[in-house]
Amino acid sequence: MLERLRLVVSDVPGRPGYVYIDEEQGRGVLLAAAEPRTAQDLLWEALAASHGDTLVNCVTTANHWAVDVGLAARLDIGQEGYLAVRGMAEPAPYLASGHFL
């Protein structure tokens, strides 16, 4: 992933997180953080790096913070596909990438 994607890491003490950004496609592809505020900051960074159409992928009900960012950024909200988990809680704050699952 490091060969093809740009990694952005939160260096705020007590607020770890990261997002991989695909600069060719102009979008974040995988995001994980310890808490929602950091995840929001990282998602904003990914959106700032986007160009043209973008996509925020694999948003679950546990990640309502991502919907808030999408609405504030004036993105269209839609649904496509799903993230299936069995015997575990939905990962949050986390935005998966179907390519890397």
Disulfide bonds with the S-S distance in Angstrom:
none
